[in-house]
Amino acid sequence: MIEHPDITRALQTGYPDVDIEYPPHCPACGCECDYFYRDYSGAVFGCENCVERVDAEADDET
């Protein structure tokens, strides 16, 4: 009897052939994130977890 290739692979290796998708992680803080923020040169400098958005008119530091 011919078996399905996934069954044969699982019997031989003990593992099915599946592609596990890991969530993206921020290179700056290491947290799981949905969005990266890039500067003008294209380098990633943070994510929604480690970058704070402030209103330009309300920011007193500029």
Stockholm file with secondary structure:
# STOCKHOLM 1.0

chainA/1-62         MIEHPDITRALQTGYPDVDIEYPPHCPACGCECDYFYRDYSGAVFGCENCVERVDAEADDET
#=GR chainA/1-62 SS CCCCHHHHHHHHHSSCCCCCCCCCBCTTTCCBCSCEEECTTSCEEEETTTCCCCCTTTCTTC
#=GC SS_cons        CCCCHHHHHHHHHSSCCCCCCCCCBCTTTCCBCSCEEECTTSCEEEETTTCCCCCTTTCTTC
//
